[in-house]
Structure formats: C-alpha cells, structure tokens
Amino acid sequence: MLIPLAKITGIESPTLLDRATPNFFAFSWQERAQLAARRGAPIIDSTLSLAINAEYGRTQNQLHIHISCLRPDVCHTLDQLKPQLSSRWQAEKVLQHRYWVRALTLPELTQQSCFYTRGG
C-alpha cells in the first residue's frame, strides 16, 4: 500500500489535479517488486493491480493506493474487458462492484499522473 506523507483525503482531492503533486500511481507501480520479494518469486505484471478506494469505501480519510495481486476471477474478468479498454476512464462492473478502469502504457504511467485530464 502506498500512502502519501502529506494529508490528501482521496481521489476527490483537488490536490491530485495539481501538476506539482507527485505521480503516486507511478510510484506505486515501481514498488511492485516488493510483492515479488515477499512472495519469493516473480509476479507477472498482468496479474497485478493498483486500486484506490472511493470516499464511501474508506475507513480513514487519507489517500492510499493498494498494490496487490488480482484474484483469478478478477483477472479473467479484466482480460475479457481488455479489447474495449482505452486511455479514457470508463465505468465497468467487476464481480458486482462498479469500478473506474482504463488501460495505459508504462510511458503514459510515468509521464503524467492518471489524475490529470488532458487539458487540465
């Protein structure tokens, strides 16, 4: 889990739209090796996920990004969605829950925070 040292309430925080705010998604992805180290074996990137709880799903009012392996059923569902995913956020239902999902390349992840809009 990645938690900023600065107080940022969550994905609804205007702080995330400031270009001076660190790229927390990229930092989280860079730390995926920690999971492999704890497991004692490599983990295929396509089985990993970064996720942020919505305001209603948090128990503490602090932004945090989950870095975790996907369950096989979730991985299968996302594999089925891949052909229709793009660089735009879209609402999708995964195992009876609504999520905002998008596809992005590693360069896209590292060049710009996922929270920015193209014109923002």
Helices and strands as residue ranges (DSSP letters): G 14-17, H 24-30, H 33-39, G 45-47, E 48-52, G 55-57, E 65-69, H 72-81, G 82-84, E 90-94, E 97-101, H 106-111
